[in-house]
Amino acid sequence: MRRVEQLLRATAAAEARHFWFRGLRAFVTPLVRRAVDGRPDPLLLDCGCGTGANVELLGGFGRAFGFDLSEAGLQLAREAGRTRLARASVTAAPFPSGAFDLVTSFDVLYALEEADARAAVMEMYRLLKPGGFVIVNVAAMKVLRGDHSAFALELRRYSRDDLRVALEAAGFEVVRLTYTNAALFVPLALSRLLQRRRGLRQDAGAQIEILVPPAPINAIMTGVMRVEALLLRWFDAPFGSSLLCLARKPGSPR
């Protein structure tokens, strides 16, 4: 079984309950609400949708679609009853230009070669209506590279400037840019320092971070993530394991 399929299966088993995924949804939901506010019957698209869980999240705000290059991910999505999905590359989406009010990219860009990452951002720009929004989430801070990075085929971790420049180069106007998972920074930094010193693992054991922890620990960490999500409504975090950005395509919605 290829690593991508292993990662997708581990993700599918964890994403409904694991505190990290619950935290991501708590961080993202206010941005989605802001992006579609006042838009009648908005169209939303998740680029690189994996197992389709985030398409399900977006579907609470309008008509949501998704696509991914991995047949394994799409099969897991179908098994979960998720539809409106297509198989395609993030560098060549099978949708017309200017069709969507919101497009999203969750933990995709960091696994692409630089030229493909630039093409993917340009493609998201093409897909948006004038005045539409993009939400991008990526792995952040090089100091946090560890076993999971190697297992997930991570090619880079972004800084604030890296992500801002990538989006602005495509024509986007950055509206909000913050680190997330700041509460996890210290334990992650320590554990991943030790991992780098002994050499990064690329086998299935490296996916331990996305296994759901014991229920009491998972419940506590879910609460911590939700508190952080509340704080991020007013403040930008100065560090964290991920970067989350809301950006806008210039122009007025039709």
C-alpha positions as CSV (number, residue, x, y, z in Angstrom):
1,M,0.0,0.0,0.0
2,R,1.4,3.3,-1.0
3,R,2.1,6.0,1.6
4,V,-0.6,8.3,0.2
5,E,-3.2,5.7,0.5
6,Q,-2.0,4.8,4.0
7,L,-2.2,8.4,5.0
8,L,-5.7,8.8,3.6
9,R,-7.0,5.7,5.3
10,A,-5.5,6.9,8.6
11,T,-7.1,10.3,8.1
12,A,-10.5,8.8,7.3
13,A,-10.4,6.8,10.5
14,A,-9.5,9.9,12.6
15,E,-11.0,13.0,11.1
16,A,-14.4,12.8,12.7
17,R,-13.0,12.5,16.3
18,H,-9.4,13.5,16.5
19,F,-8.8,16.8,18.3
20,W,-6.6,18.2,15.5
21,F,-9.3,17.8,12.9
22,R,-11.9,19.2,15.2
23,G,-9.6,22.2,15.8
24,L,-9.2,22.7,12.1
25,R,-12.9,22.8,11.6
26,A,-13.2,25.3,14.5
27,F,-10.6,27.5,13.0
28,V,-12.0,27.4,9.5
29,T,-15.7,27.7,10.1
30,P,-15.7,31.5,10.9
31,L,-13.7,32.2,7.8
32,V,-16.2,30.2,5.6
33,R,-19.1,32.1,7.2
34,R,-17.4,35.4,6.5
35,A,-16.6,34.4,2.9
36,V,-20.2,33.5,1.9
37,D,-22.0,36.1,4.0
38,G,-24.7,37.8,2.0
39,R,-24.2,35.6,-1.1
40,P,-27.4,33.9,-2.3
41,D,-26.9,30.2,-3.0
42,P,-23.1,30.3,-2.9
43,L,-21.0,27.7,-4.7
44,L,-18.0,26.3,-2.9
45,L,-15.1,24.1,-4.0
46,D,-12.5,22.1,-2.1
47,C,-9.3,21.7,-4.2
48,G,-7.5,18.5,-3.2
49,C,-10.4,17.2,-1.1
50,G,-8.9,13.9,0.0
51,T,-11.6,11.9,1.7
52,G,-14.2,14.7,1.2
53,A,-14.8,15.5,4.8
54,N,-14.2,19.2,4.3
55,V,-16.7,19.2,1.3
56,E,-19.2,18.0,3.9
57,L,-18.2,21.0,6.1
58,L,-18.6,23.4,3.2
59,G,-21.9,21.9,2.3
60,G,-23.4,23.5,5.4
61,F,-22.9,26.9,3.7
62,G,-24.0,26.3,0.1
63,R,-23.6,23.9,-2.7
64,A,-20.2,22.3,-2.3
65,F,-18.0,20.3,-4.6
66,G,-14.6,18.8,-4.4
67,F,-11.9,17.0,-6.4
68,D,-8.8,15.1,-5.7
69,L,-6.2,13.2,-7.8
70,S,-6.2,10.2,-5.5
71,E,-8.6,7.4,-6.4
72,A,-8.2,5.9,-3.0
73,G,-9.3,9.2,-1.3
74,L,-12.4,9.4,-3.6
75,Q,-13.3,5.8,-2.9
76,L,-13.2,6.5,0.8
77,A,-15.4,9.5,0.2
78,R,-17.9,7.4,-1.7
79,E,-17.9,4.8,1.1
80,A,-18.8,7.6,3.5
81,G,-21.7,8.7,1.2
82,R,-20.1,11.9,-0.1
83,T,-21.0,13.0,-3.6
84,R,-20.3,15.9,-5.9
85,L,-16.7,14.8,-6.2
86,A,-14.4,14.5,-9.3
87,R,-11.0,13.1,-10.0
88,A,-8.6,15.8,-11.2
89,S,-5.3,17.6,-10.4
90,V,-5.2,20.9,-8.5
91,T,-3.2,22.3,-11.4
92,A,-6.0,21.6,-13.9
93,A,-9.5,21.7,-12.3
94,P,-12.4,20.5,-14.5
95,F,-14.6,23.6,-13.7
96,P,-15.3,26.8,-15.6
97,S,-13.5,30.1,-14.8
98,G,-15.2,32.4,-12.4
99,A,-17.7,29.8,-11.1
100,F,-17.2,29.8,-7.4
101,D,-17.8,32.1,-4.4
102,L,-15.3,30.3,-2.3
103,V,-12.5,27.8,-3.0
104,T,-10.5,26.1,-0.3
105,S,-7.2,24.2,-0.1
106,F,-6.5,22.2,3.1
107,D,-3.0,20.8,3.6
108,V,-2.3,20.4,-0.1
109,L,0.2,23.0,-1.3
110,Y,3.0,21.9,1.0
111,A,3.2,18.5,-0.7
112,L,3.6,20.0,-4.2
113,E,6.7,20.9,-6.2
114,E,7.1,24.7,-6.3
115,A,6.0,25.0,-9.9
116,D,2.9,22.9,-9.2
117,A,2.1,24.9,-6.0
118,R,2.2,28.2,-8.0
119,A,0.0,26.6,-10.7
120,A,-2.5,25.4,-8.1
121,V,-2.8,28.9,-6.6
122,M,-3.3,30.4,-10.1
123,E,-6.0,27.8,-10.8
124,M,-7.8,28.7,-7.6
125,Y,-7.7,32.3,-8.7
126,R,-9.2,31.3,-12.1
127,L,-12.0,29.4,-10.5
128,L,-13.2,32.2,-8.3
129,K,-15.8,34.8,-9.2
130,P,-14.6,38.5,-8.9
131,G,-14.8,39.3,-5.3
132,G,-14.7,35.6,-4.3
133,F,-12.6,34.2,-1.5
134,V,-10.0,31.5,-1.0
135,I,-9.1,29.7,2.3
136,V,-5.7,28.0,2.4
137,N,-4.3,25.9,5.2
138,V,-0.7,24.7,5.1
139,A,2.0,23.2,7.3
140,A,4.0,25.9,9.0
141,M,7.4,26.6,10.6
142,K,10.5,24.5,9.4
143,V,11.4,23.8,13.0
144,L,8.3,21.6,13.2
145,R,9.4,19.2,10.5
146,G,9.2,15.6,11.9
147,D,8.3,12.0,11.2
148,H,4.8,12.9,10.0
149,S,6.4,15.3,7.5
150,A,8.4,12.5,5.9
151,F,5.5,10.1,5.9
152,A,3.1,12.6,4.3
153,L,5.6,13.6,1.6
154,E,5.8,17.1,2.9
155,L,8.1,19.2,0.7
156,R,8.1,22.5,2.6
157,R,6.7,24.2,5.7
158,Y,5.5,27.8,5.2
159,S,6.2,31.1,7.0
160,R,3.7,34.0,7.0
161,D,5.8,35.7,4.3
162,D,6.0,32.6,2.2
163,L,2.2,32.1,2.0
164,R,1.5,35.8,1.6
165,V,3.9,36.1,-1.3
166,A,2.5,32.9,-3.0
167,L,-1.1,34.2,-2.8
168,E,-0.3,37.8,-3.8
169,A,1.8,36.7,-6.7
170,A,-1.4,35.1,-8.2
171,G,-3.4,38.3,-7.7
172,F,-5.1,37.7,-4.4
173,E,-5.5,40.3,-1.6
174,V,-4.8,38.8,1.8
175,V,-7.6,39.5,4.3
176,R,-6.5,37.3,7.2
177,L,-3.4,35.3,7.9
178,T,-2.6,33.6,11.2
179,Y,-0.8,30.6,12.6
180,T,-3.0,28.0,14.2
181,N,-2.4,25.2,16.7
182,A,-0.3,27.5,18.8
183,A,-1.2,25.5,21.9
184,L,0.6,22.5,20.4
185,F,3.8,24.3,19.5
186,V,6.0,23.5,22.5
187,P,5.3,19.7,22.7
188,L,5.5,19.4,18.9
189,A,8.8,21.4,18.8
190,L,10.4,19.2,21.4
191,S,9.2,15.9,20.0
192,R,10.1,16.8,16.4
193,L,13.6,18.0,17.5
194,L,14.2,14.5,18.9
195,Q,12.8,12.9,15.7
196,R,15.2,14.9,13.5
197,R,18.1,14.0,15.7
198,R,17.5,10.3,15.4
199,G,16.5,10.5,11.8
200,L,13.1,10.8,10.3
201,R,10.9,7.8,9.8
202,Q,8.9,7.2,6.6
203,D,7.2,4.0,7.6
204,A,3.6,3.6,8.8
205,G,4.7,4.2,12.4
206,A,5.2,7.8,11.5
207,Q,1.4,8.3,11.3
208,I,1.0,8.0,15.0
209,E,0.2,11.7,15.3
210,I,-3.1,11.2,13.6
211,L,-4.3,8.2,15.6
212,V,-7.1,9.2,18.0
213,P,-5.6,9.5,21.5
214,P,-7.4,8.0,24.6
215,A,-10.8,9.6,25.1
216,P,-9.9,11.8,28.1
217,I,-6.9,13.3,26.4
218,N,-8.8,13.8,23.2
219,A,-11.6,15.6,25.0
220,I,-9.2,17.9,26.8
221,M,-7.3,18.7,23.7
222,T,-10.5,19.3,21.8
223,G,-11.4,21.9,24.4
224,V,-8.0,23.5,24.1
225,M,-8.4,23.8,20.3
226,R,-11.8,25.3,20.7
227,V,-10.6,27.9,23.1
228,E,-7.8,28.8,20.7
229,A,-10.3,29.1,17.9
230,L,-12.3,31.6,20.0
231,L,-9.2,33.6,20.7
232,L,-8.3,33.7,17.0
233,R,-11.5,35.5,16.2
234,W,-9.8,38.6,17.8
235,F,-6.0,37.9,17.6
236,D,-3.5,36.5,15.2
237,A,-1.3,33.8,16.6
238,P,2.5,34.5,16.3
239,F,3.4,30.9,15.9
240,G,1.8,27.4,15.4
241,S,2.0,24.2,13.4
242,S,-0.2,25.5,10.6
243,L,-0.9,28.7,8.7
244,L,-4.5,29.6,7.8
245,C,-5.2,32.3,5.3
246,L,-8.4,34.0,4.0
247,A,-7.7,36.0,0.7
248,R,-9.9,37.7,-1.9
249,K,-9.9,37.9,-5.6
250,P,-10.3,41.6,-6.5
251,G,-13.5,42.8,-8.1
252,S,-17.1,43.0,-7.3
253,P,-19.3,39.9,-7.1
254,R,-21.7,39.6,-10.0
